[in-house]
Amino acid sequence: MRVGFDNEKYLKMQSAHIMERIEKFGDKLYLEFGGKLFDDFHASRVLPGFEPDSKLRMLMKLSDRAEIVIVINAADIEKNKIRGDLGITYDEDVQRLMQEFESRGLYVGSVVLTHYAGQIRAAEFKERLEKKNVKVYLHYTIEGYPSNIPLIVSDDGFGRNEYIETTRPLVVVTAPGPGSGKMATCLSQLYHDNKRGIKAGYAKYETFPIWNLPLKHPVNLAYEAATADLNDVNMIDPFHLEAYGETTVNYNRDIEIFPVLNAIFEGIYGENPYKSPTDMGVNMAGNCIIDDEACKEASYMEIIRRYYKAAGDVARGKGSENEVYKIELLMKQARITTEDRKVTVAANERAEKLGVPAAAIEFADGKIITSKTTSLLGASAALLLNALKYLGGVDHDTHLISPAAIEPIQELKTRYLGGTNPRLHTDEVLIALAISATTDPNARKALEQIPALTGCQVHTSVMLSDVDMRTFKKLGVDLTSEPILKGKSK
């Protein structure tokens, strides 16, 4: 697969640009970090060559000057809000983030509970952190935020919030997810620092949309598809166009809030150092694209994947049809259809021809192989075995797992565990393969190919069980499925 992004150039350019922004303000820079600090798989998919932990590695270049503040909305703690991609609550993710940062030598200075109103679970979470010697600060809801500027920029607004004690010139403000209050935390600190005579500044670091790519560039369209549930819309930054005569791209929420930010900055400093939302950003990703066509093609595939995810959520009764409609519109703008995903066509054609569920996988070299549902294996489990045979150079007709070994597992599932589907799931077939590998060289050879599945494209003609989806995710496979429910299986 073609590389379209120079990751090393990005690391050097991004860290240098942040250093320049720190120097611009003097004493301290609060850097609002949007998106994922690590495991940024969306960026790695649409910018082939971008490493999922690039932003974290960039921060590590500044580790001696940076400290991290993690922000969480107390209301999200109270309602046990779940981070969808990890399946853990936001408060659990705060602790995970702390461990991840500290294990890489980054200093986590404190945690901030925003929108705090004495919520019981939030108070308990605060107590748990403080027992671990973690500094926890409380920020409160400001009535009329963000429009009531006189109240916000006063001792009864930002002034009520606890002042976050920081010791380093770069303060990275991050959170488990959107709506946590990162920007308000930064602005509150500017207010308090200004009263203390500290010259501090604010900047925003988000990878998408990429400000110096065209509005309808596929990379930016893919970002809209990824945030279709949030109703984010990419827009030309009118403030930047007016100030500089230069066309740049931002997204609606930043553009809509900018007049308010402008008033807040003026309330704190007497003037705003930024003339546009684009000015606030420090993202250099657009300058590190080395193969635009490769990034366009990767983005087209991402939009199609997002369409299938949204359509699958609707089929399961937990998604929004408006999200599907929005992504369909983006596909029309990009002039693509699901037929442009080769692996999708291969799986659907096989299923239609045989009249049973089928699956297909595309490898990095462009090779596509397929599978079908049998009495022993589901299509996705069979696909994994076929794929590992191909990667390991094992003949297709070779049995990696003896049918005699599969039958007892089926009996266990149906006779003893009360299941109705005797076919092996992907996790079960991998366990069976691992057992076979202890005595069979071909099975061992196939098992050793598992890392090569990362980045492969897979499509199934029906939706998979949660177990199968989780297995493919752990394998690093980009999975899509037709939004067709096949009878529930245990």
C-alpha positions, 0 to 999 in steps of 0.5 A: 500500500502506497505511503502518502505521509512523511511521518518523520518530517511531521514529528520534526515540523510539528514539535518545532511549530509548537515551540515557536508558539510557546515563544510567541506568548512568553511564559506559558502556552495552554495547548488544547489537544483535540482528537486522540493523543495515541491510537489515532487510527483514523489519521493513520488510515486516511494519511497512509504513513502516519503512525497511530502514536505520532502525536504522542511521539511528537509530545515526547520530543517536548517532554522536558517542557510539557506537562499534561492536564486531563479534563473530564466532565463530572456529568459524564462520570455521573452517567457512566459515559462510555468511550465507544472505541474502547468500551470503558467509562470516561473515568476509567479512561482518565486513569488509563491515559495517566498510566500511558503518559507516565509510562512514556516519561510524560508528566501528568500534572493534574486532573480537572473535573468540569461542570462540577456540581457535587455529583456523588460519583464525581466526588468519589472519583476525586477522592480515589485520585487524591488517595493516589496523590493526584492533584484534582481541581474543580471547575464549575458551570457558568450560567449563560456560557459561552455567551454571557461574556461579562459574567464569564470574564469575572470573579463569579465566572472563571474566577470561581474555578480553582486555579490549576497549579502548573510548573512547565511552559507547555500545558497540554490539555486533553480529555477522554472525549468531546464535550469534556471542557478542554477549551473552557479550562484553557480560557479559565487558566488564561483569566487566572494567570492574567490576574497573577501577572503571568503572560500565558497564551492559548493554541488548539491542536487538532489534526482534522480538518486539515486547514491547508487542504481544499474544503472538499478534499477527500481527507477532509470529507473523511473527517466529516464522515468520521464525525457525522454523529456530531454534526460537524461540518467543514467550512471555509474560515470566513475570519481568516479570509477577511483578515488575510485574503487566504482560503483555509478550512476549519469546522463549524463549531470553532467558527461559530464560537470564535466571536465569543472567544474573541470577546473573552480574549478581549475581556482578559487581555484587552485584545485578541492575539488571533484574527481567526480560528485557523490562527489558533491552530498549530497543525502541520499535517497538511505540509507532510503529505508526500503523495496526495493521490495515495491519501485521496484513495485511502480517504475514499475507503475510509468514507465507505467504511464509515458508511457501513458502520453507520448503516450497521448501527441503524440495522442493530437499532442503535444508530441514527438514519441522519448519520447514514444520510449525511455520509451518503451525501459525502459519498456523492460529493466524493463521487464514490459508491460502495462498489469502489471498495474491491473487497466489498464487491468480491464478498457480495458476489461470492455470497450471491453466487453461492446463496450463503454468507461469504467474506473476502480479504484484501492483502497489502499486495492487492490479492483478494481471497474469499470464503463461505459459511460451512457446517463447521465454520462461519465465513469470517472464521474460514476467511481467517484460516484461508488468509493465514494459509495464503500468507504462510505459503500453505496449500489452500486444501491443507487442513490446519485444524482437523475436522475431528478437533472442531466437532468436540468444540461444536458439541461443547457449544451446543450440548453443554453451553446451550448455544444454537450456532455450532459453527466456530467464531473467529476467536475460537478458530484461532484458539484451535489453530494455536493448539494445532500449531503445537504438533503441526508445522503448517499450523505453526507457519500459519499462526506466525502470519497473524501480525501480517493481517494488520491493515488488511481490508475485510468485508462480510456479506452479513453483519458479524457477532460482537465477538467476531468484530472484536477479534478483527479489531484486535487483529488490526483489520479494517472490517466492513459488513453489509447491514444485514442481520443474520439470526442471532447466535450464541 
